[in-house]
């Protein structure tokens, strides 16, 4: 079962559509990144997923329960939608988390210390939040979101306002949570960073889901060989090679590079270079949005 599933969800304000017919799913242990220009509907989609807004059409499910019809569906959810999250400035970070714990049924005091440590906030845990920097409040919001060990985590621009160290910390935490089986949906402008660990990227434009990029399937290799056309024909005949094409005077292909190299050398082709060419998500995103 998908941890999170959107089924043709849409939102209108009056006659103006903000989102139209968006369908996507996130499995346990998967990180799904939403990308899109400002005004594309990312935050509206996040609000619909978390139950903070009601859809005009379609449905949103958390672990099979309708977010907007089942009051208990959100017990599985951790979220930071408006960043930084709102806290009582006259209470300490630990005291604020203790309030969150009482609302979400977390009784172990040790759990508070654990999440504060994971977000590197122990040094300021007993300082009043009013003295926190923007980045510290941002991290405290994430600490509150994971406090009750949610199965689904939804974040709207979780690294906004963070310094490079904070960005790295959050990205690392999201990967840890995914390995623990948490389904993560986040909106982001940091495509180059998330392309290193997200499994899927959904590209929004004009309120529609323009494309879904399955990142693991984009392991591409660049081959420079002579004669080029003959090498292309040979690669296309190999069962362990896919999507071979000529681009920029070389062959780009997906599959097993060792099998490709052995076949080319066996048939007498001159191989000048063979190396992985990382899929450029940023360039793909810009091209996709430009032609939407």
C-alpha positions as CSV (number, residue, x, y, z in Angstrom):
1,X,0.0,0.0,0.0
2,X,1.2,3.5,-0.7
3,X,1.8,5.6,2.4
4,X,0.5,8.7,0.6
5,X,-1.8,8.8,-2.5
6,X,-3.4,11.7,-4.3
7,X,-6.2,10.9,-6.7
8,X,-7.1,13.6,-9.2
9,X,-6.9,16.3,-6.6
10,X,-7.7,19.9,-7.5
11,X,-8.4,23.2,-5.9
12,X,-10.2,26.3,-7.1
13,X,-10.8,29.7,-5.6
14,X,-13.9,30.9,-7.2
15,X,-13.5,30.3,-10.9
16,X,-9.7,30.3,-10.7
17,X,-8.0,26.8,-10.7
18,X,-4.9,26.6,-8.5
19,X,-4.5,22.8,-8.9
20,X,-6.1,20.5,-11.5
21,X,-6.2,16.7,-11.5
22,X,-3.0,16.0,-9.7
23,X,-2.4,12.3,-9.0
24,X,0.8,10.9,-7.3
25,X,1.8,8.4,-4.7
26,X,4.7,8.0,-2.2
27,X,5.6,4.6,-0.9
28,X,7.1,3.8,2.6
29,X,10.8,4.6,2.6
30,X,10.5,6.8,-0.5
31,X,11.4,10.5,-0.8
32,X,9.3,12.4,-3.3
33,X,10.3,16.0,-4.2
34,X,7.9,18.5,-5.6
35,X,9.5,21.2,-7.8
36,X,7.9,24.1,-9.7
37,X,8.1,27.8,-10.2
38,X,6.5,30.2,-7.7
39,X,2.7,30.1,-8.2
40,X,2.7,26.5,-9.6
41,X,0.6,25.2,-6.7
42,X,3.3,23.5,-4.5
43,X,2.2,25.0,-1.2
44,X,-1.5,24.5,-2.1
45,X,-0.8,20.8,-2.8
46,X,1.0,20.5,0.6
47,X,-1.9,22.1,2.4
48,X,-4.3,19.7,0.7
49,X,-2.2,16.7,1.6
50,X,-2.0,17.8,5.3
51,X,-5.7,18.5,5.6
52,X,-5.2,22.3,6.1
53,X,-7.2,23.0,2.9
54,X,-10.1,21.1,1.3
55,X,-10.0,20.0,-2.3
56,X,-12.5,21.1,-4.9
57,X,-12.1,17.7,-6.6
58,X,-10.3,14.5,-5.9
59,X,-9.1,12.8,-2.7
60,X,-6.0,12.5,-0.6
61,X,-5.2,9.3,1.3
62,X,-2.8,8.6,4.2
63,X,-2.2,4.9,4.6
64,X,-5.5,4.2,2.9
65,X,-7.6,6.7,5.0
66,X,-9.1,9.8,3.4
67,X,-7.4,12.8,5.0
68,X,-10.5,15.0,4.7
69,X,-13.1,12.4,5.8
70,X,-11.3,10.4,8.5
71,X,-10.4,12.4,11.6
72,X,-7.8,9.8,12.6
73,X,-5.9,9.8,9.3
74,X,-3.5,12.5,10.4
75,X,-2.2,10.6,13.4
76,X,0.3,9.1,10.9
77,X,1.4,12.5,9.6
78,X,4.2,14.8,10.6
79,X,4.4,18.1,8.8
80,X,5.9,21.6,8.6
81,X,3.8,23.7,6.2
82,X,4.4,27.3,7.2
83,X,8.1,27.7,7.8
84,X,9.4,28.5,10.3
85,X,6.8,26.7,12.5
86,X,5.0,28.7,15.2
87,X,6.3,28.3,18.7
88,X,5.8,30.2,22.0
89,X,8.8,32.6,22.1
90,X,8.8,32.9,25.9
91,X,9.2,29.1,26.3
92,X,12.4,27.1,25.7
93,X,12.8,24.8,22.8
94,X,12.4,21.8,25.1
95,X,9.3,23.2,26.7
96,X,7.7,23.9,23.3
97,X,8.5,20.3,22.3
98,X,7.0,19.1,25.5
99,X,3.7,20.8,24.5
100,X,3.8,19.1,21.1
101,X,4.5,15.8,22.9
102,X,1.4,16.1,25.1
103,X,-0.8,16.9,22.1
104,X,0.5,13.9,20.1
105,X,0.6,11.3,22.9
106,X,4.3,11.1,23.3
107,X,5.1,10.4,27.0
108,X,8.8,9.5,27.0
109,X,11.0,12.5,28.0
110,X,13.9,10.7,26.3
111,X,12.2,11.1,23.0
112,X,12.5,14.9,23.3
113,X,16.2,14.7,23.9
114,X,16.6,12.3,21.0
115,X,15.0,14.5,18.4
116,X,16.8,17.6,19.8
117,X,20.0,15.7,19.3
118,X,19.2,14.6,15.8
119,X,18.6,18.3,14.8
120,X,21.7,19.5,16.7
121,X,19.6,21.6,19.1
122,X,20.7,20.3,22.5
123,X,23.0,23.3,23.1
124,X,20.0,25.7,22.8
125,X,17.3,23.3,24.1
126,X,16.9,25.2,27.3
127,X,17.0,28.7,25.8
128,X,13.9,30.6,25.0
129,X,12.8,30.2,21.4
130,X,12.5,34.0,21.1
131,X,16.3,34.1,21.0
132,X,16.6,31.4,18.3
133,X,17.9,32.2,14.9
134,X,15.7,31.5,11.9
135,X,17.6,28.3,11.2
136,X,17.3,27.1,14.7
137,X,13.5,27.7,14.6
138,X,13.4,25.9,11.3
139,X,15.1,22.9,12.8
140,X,12.9,22.9,15.9
141,X,9.9,22.8,13.6
142,X,11.3,19.6,12.0
143,X,12.0,18.2,15.4
144,X,8.3,18.7,16.4
145,X,7.2,17.1,13.1
146,X,9.1,13.9,13.7
147,X,8.5,13.8,17.5
148,X,5.7,11.2,17.4
149,X,7.5,9.0,14.8
150,X,5.2,9.7,11.9
151,X,4.9,7.2,9.0
152,X,4.4,10.1,6.5
153,X,6.4,13.4,6.6
154,X,5.3,16.4,4.6
155,X,7.5,19.4,4.4
156,X,7.1,22.7,2.6
157,X,10.6,24.1,1.7
158,X,12.3,22.5,4.7
159,X,15.7,24.0,4.1
160,X,14.5,27.6,3.4
161,X,16.5,30.0,5.5
162,X,19.1,27.4,6.6
163,X,22.9,27.9,6.2
164,X,24.8,25.2,4.3
165,X,25.5,23.2,7.4
166,X,21.8,23.2,8.3
167,X,20.8,22.2,4.7
168,X,23.2,19.3,4.9
169,X,21.8,18.3,8.3
170,X,18.2,18.3,7.1
171,X,19.0,16.4,3.9
172,X,20.9,13.8,5.9
173,X,18.0,13.4,8.4
174,X,15.5,12.9,5.6
175,X,17.6,10.1,4.2
176,X,17.8,8.5,7.6
177,X,14.0,8.7,8.1
178,X,13.4,7.2,4.6
179,X,15.7,4.3,5.6
180,X,13.6,3.8,8.7
181,X,10.5,3.4,6.4
182,X,9.1,7.0,6.6
183,X,7.4,8.3,3.4
184,X,8.7,11.8,2.7
185,X,7.0,14.4,0.5
186,X,8.7,17.8,0.3
187,X,8.6,20.9,-1.9
188,X,12.0,22.3,-2.8
189,X,14.0,24.6,-5.0
190,X,17.2,22.7,-4.2
191,X,17.0,20.3,-7.1
192,X,20.7,19.5,-7.4
193,X,20.8,18.5,-3.7
194,X,17.7,16.3,-3.7
195,X,18.6,14.6,-6.9
196,X,21.3,12.8,-4.9
197,X,18.8,11.0,-2.7
198,X,15.2,11.5,-3.8
199,X,13.6,8.6,-5.6
200,X,11.0,10.7,-7.5
201,X,10.6,14.3,-8.5
202,X,7.2,15.7,-9.5
203,X,7.4,18.9,-11.7
204,X,4.4,21.2,-11.2
205,X,3.5,24.0,-13.6
206,X,0.3,26.0,-14.0
207,X,-1.4,23.9,-11.3
208,X,-0.8,20.6,-13.2
209,X,1.7,17.8,-12.7
210,X,3.7,18.2,-15.8
211,X,6.1,15.3,-15.3
212,X,7.3,12.7,-12.8
213,X,11.0,11.8,-13.0
214,X,12.1,8.5,-11.6
215,X,15.6,9.3,-10.6
216,X,17.0,5.7,-10.1
217,X,16.1,4.9,-13.7
218,X,18.2,7.8,-15.0
219,X,21.7,6.2,-14.5
220,X,23.2,7.3,-17.9
221,X,26.6,6.5,-19.3
222,X,28.5,8.4,-22.0
223,X,30.3,6.4,-24.6
224,X,32.8,7.7,-27.2
225,X,33.6,5.1,-29.8
226,X,34.4,4.7,-33.5
227,X,32.6,4.2,-35.8
228,X,29.8,5.8,-33.9
229,X,26.8,4.7,-35.9
230,X,27.9,1.0,-35.8
231,X,28.5,1.2,-32.0
232,X,25.0,2.6,-31.6
233,X,23.5,-0.3,-33.6
234,X,25.4,-2.8,-31.6
235,X,24.4,-1.3,-28.2
236,X,20.8,-1.3,-29.2
237,X,21.0,-5.1,-29.9
238,X,22.3,-5.9,-26.4
239,X,19.6,-7.1,-23.9
240,X,21.3,-5.4,-20.9
241,X,21.5,-1.9,-22.6
242,X,18.5,0.5,-22.9
243,X,17.7,3.9,-24.4
244,X,20.9,4.2,-26.5
245,X,21.0,7.4,-28.5
246,X,23.6,9.8,-30.1
247,X,24.0,13.2,-28.4
248,X,26.8,15.6,-28.8
249,X,29.1,13.3,-30.8
250,X,28.8,10.5,-28.3
251,X,26.3,7.7,-27.3
252,X,24.3,8.1,-24.1
253,X,22.7,4.9,-22.8
254,X,21.3,3.2,-19.7
255,X,22.2,-0.2,-18.6
256,X,25.3,-2.2,-17.7
257,X,28.5,-0.5,-18.9
258,X,30.7,-3.6,-18.5
259,X,28.5,-5.6,-20.9
260,X,28.5,-2.7,-23.4
261,X,32.3,-2.4,-23.2
262,X,33.0,-6.1,-23.6
263,X,30.7,-6.3,-26.6
264,X,32.3,-3.3,-28.4
265,X,35.8,-4.6,-27.8
266,X,34.9,-8.1,-29.0
267,X,33.5,-6.7,-32.2
268,X,36.6,-4.5,-32.8
269,X,35.3,-1.1,-32.1
270,X,37.7,1.6,-30.8
271,X,36.5,2.8,-27.5
272,X,37.9,6.2,-26.5
273,X,35.9,6.9,-23.3
274,X,33.2,5.4,-21.2
275,X,32.0,7.1,-18.0
276,X,28.8,7.8,-16.0
277,X,27.0,11.0,-17.0
278,X,24.8,12.1,-14.1
279,X,21.3,13.0,-15.0
280,X,21.1,16.8,-14.8
281,X,17.8,17.3,-13.0
282,X,18.1,21.1,-12.9
283,X,18.5,21.3,-16.7
284,X,15.7,18.8,-17.3
285,X,13.4,20.8,-15.0
286,X,14.2,24.1,-16.7
287,X,13.5,22.6,-20.1
288,X,10.3,21.0,-19.0
289,X,8.9,24.1,-17.3
290,X,10.0,26.3,-20.3
291,X,8.0,24.2,-22.7
292,X,4.9,23.6,-20.5
